[in-house]
C-alpha cells in the first residue's frame, strides 16, 4: 500500500474516543479502513513538555477486489491513501460573510468518487451474475450486503 508522502496536511478537528482517554480520533474512514488518531505525549528530549503524536492505523482487507461490487473482478494489489481524501468533509456548512449566509464545503475533493477497499456496511451493494435457466442465460440481480439492503 502507499501513503501519499506529499505535503503534510493539518487536521484541525477531532473528538475523544473515550472521556477518560486523551487520544482524539481525527479520521475514521470505514470505506478505506483507516483510522487516524492524535494525542499529546511527553517529549523524549524534555519530559516536562508534551508533543503531539499522530497514529495512522490501516487495515488492509484480504481478498479485496478492484471493483468491490463485482466478485469476479481481479484482486486488488495496490492500496493508495491520501490524507487530503481521507480527511475530506463534504457535508455543506453555513458560513456568514458580510451579513449573508452561504453554503460552503470544507473540501475540494468532493466531486471525485471515493475509492472503497471494503464494503461500507451501511450501504447496499448489488451486482448481477449469469444464471442458466431452461437453457437460457439470464442476468440475475444479487445482493452483496444483505443486512444493509433489506429492512428488518
C-alpha positions as CSV (number, residue, x, y, z in Angstrom):
1,X,0.0,0.0,0.0
2,X,1.1,3.6,-0.5
3,X,0.7,6.6,1.9
4,X,0.9,9.8,-0.1
5,X,4.2,11.3,1.2
6,X,3.5,14.7,-0.4
7,X,2.8,17.8,1.7
8,X,1.7,17.4,5.3
9,X,-1.9,18.4,5.6
10,X,-3.0,19.6,9.0
11,X,-6.1,18.1,10.6
12,X,-7.7,20.6,12.9
13,X,-10.6,18.8,14.5
14,X,-11.2,15.6,16.3
15,X,-13.3,14.1,19.0
16,X,-12.4,12.0,22.0
17,X,-12.8,8.2,21.8
18,X,-13.4,7.9,25.4
19,X,-13.9,10.6,28.1
20,X,-11.1,9.0,30.1
21,X,-8.8,8.8,27.1
22,X,-6.9,11.8,25.9
23,X,-6.5,10.3,22.4
24,X,-8.6,12.1,19.7
25,X,-9.9,10.4,16.5
26,X,-9.2,12.7,13.6
27,X,-10.3,10.3,10.8
28,X,-12.3,7.2,10.9
29,X,-12.7,6.2,7.2
30,X,-14.5,2.8,7.1
31,X,-14.5,2.8,3.3
32,X,-10.7,2.6,3.2
33,X,-10.2,1.0,6.6
34,X,-8.2,3.9,8.1
35,X,-8.2,5.5,11.5
36,X,-6.0,8.5,12.3
37,X,-5.7,9.5,16.0
38,X,-3.7,12.1,17.9
39,X,-2.7,12.6,21.4
40,X,-0.2,14.6,23.5
41,X,2.7,12.5,24.9
42,X,5.7,13.5,27.0
43,X,8.7,14.5,24.8
44,X,11.7,12.2,24.9
45,X,14.1,15.1,25.0
46,X,12.2,17.1,27.6
47,X,9.7,15.0,29.7
48,X,8.2,18.3,31.1
49,X,7.0,19.2,27.6
50,X,4.3,17.4,25.6
51,X,4.4,16.8,21.9
52,X,1.6,15.9,19.5
53,X,1.8,12.2,18.4
54,X,-0.3,11.0,15.4
55,X,-1.1,7.4,14.7
56,X,-2.3,6.1,11.4
57,X,-3.9,2.6,11.6
58,X,-4.5,1.0,8.2
59,X,-6.3,-2.4,7.9
60,X,-5.7,-3.9,4.5
61,X,-8.6,-6.2,3.7
62,X,-7.7,-9.6,2.4
63,X,-9.1,-10.6,-0.9
64,X,-10.3,-7.1,-1.7
65,X,-11.5,-6.7,-5.3
66,X,-10.6,-3.9,-7.8
67,X,-14.4,-3.4,-8.0
68,X,-16.0,-4.3,-4.7
69,X,-19.4,-4.7,-6.4
70,X,-18.0,-7.3,-8.8
71,X,-17.0,-10.5,-7.1
72,X,-15.3,-11.7,-10.4
73,X,-13.0,-8.6,-10.7
74,X,-9.3,-9.2,-10.1
75,X,-7.9,-9.0,-6.6
76,X,-6.6,-5.5,-5.6
77,X,-2.9,-5.4,-5.2
78,X,-2.4,-1.7,-4.8
79,X,-3.8,0.4,-2.0
80,X,-3.3,4.2,-2.1
81,X,-4.0,6.5,0.9
82,X,-4.0,10.3,0.5
83,X,-4.6,12.4,3.6
84,X,-6.5,15.0,1.7
85,X,-9.0,12.4,0.6
86,X,-9.2,10.7,4.0
87,X,-9.9,14.0,5.8
88,X,-12.4,15.4,3.3
89,X,-15.6,16.8,4.7
90,X,-18.2,17.1,2.0
91,X,-21.3,18.0,4.1
92,X,-22.0,21.7,3.4
93,X,-21.8,24.1,6.3
94,X,-23.3,27.5,6.6
95,X,-20.9,30.4,7.0
96,X,-21.7,34.1,7.3
97,X,-19.8,36.6,5.1
98,X,-20.7,40.3,5.0
99,X,-24.0,39.7,6.8
100,X,-25.2,37.0,4.4
101,X,-25.2,33.2,4.9
102,X,-23.6,31.0,2.3
103,X,-23.3,27.2,1.9
104,X,-19.7,26.0,1.7
105,X,-17.9,22.7,1.5
106,X,-14.8,22.1,3.6
107,X,-13.0,20.1,1.0
108,X,-12.1,20.4,-2.7
109,X,-12.2,16.6,-3.3
110,X,-16.0,16.1,-3.0
111,X,-16.6,15.7,-6.7
112,X,-14.3,12.7,-7.0
113,X,-15.8,9.3,-6.1
114,X,-14.4,7.7,-3.1
115,X,-12.4,4.5,-3.7
116,X,-13.6,1.8,-1.3
117,X,-11.4,-1.1,-0.4
118,X,-14.2,-2.9,1.6
119,X,-17.9,-2.7,2.0
120,X,-19.5,0.1,3.9
121,X,-22.0,-1.9,6.0
122,X,-24.4,1.0,5.9
123,X,-24.7,0.9,2.1
124,X,-26.5,-1.6,-0.1
125,X,-24.2,-3.3,-2.7
126,X,-25.6,-5.3,-5.6
127,X,-24.3,-7.0,-8.7
128,X,-25.6,-9.2,-11.4
129,X,-24.5,-12.7,-12.4
130,X,-25.3,-15.0,-15.3
131,X,-27.8,-17.7,-14.4
132,X,-28.6,-20.7,-16.7
133,X,-32.4,-21.3,-16.6
134,X,-34.1,-23.7,-19.0
135,X,-31.2,-23.5,-21.4
136,X,-31.1,-19.7,-21.5
137,X,-28.6,-17.4,-19.7
138,X,-30.2,-14.6,-17.7
139,X,-28.6,-11.8,-15.8
140,X,-29.9,-12.1,-12.2
141,X,-29.5,-9.4,-9.6
142,X,-27.7,-10.4,-6.4
143,X,-27.3,-8.6,-3.1
144,X,-23.7,-8.5,-1.7
145,X,-24.6,-6.9,1.7
146,X,-28.0,-8.3,2.7
147,X,-28.1,-6.7,6.1
148,X,-28.0,-3.2,4.7
149,X,-30.2,-4.0,1.6
150,X,-33.2,-5.4,3.4
151,X,-35.2,-3.8,6.2
152,X,-35.5,-5.8,9.5
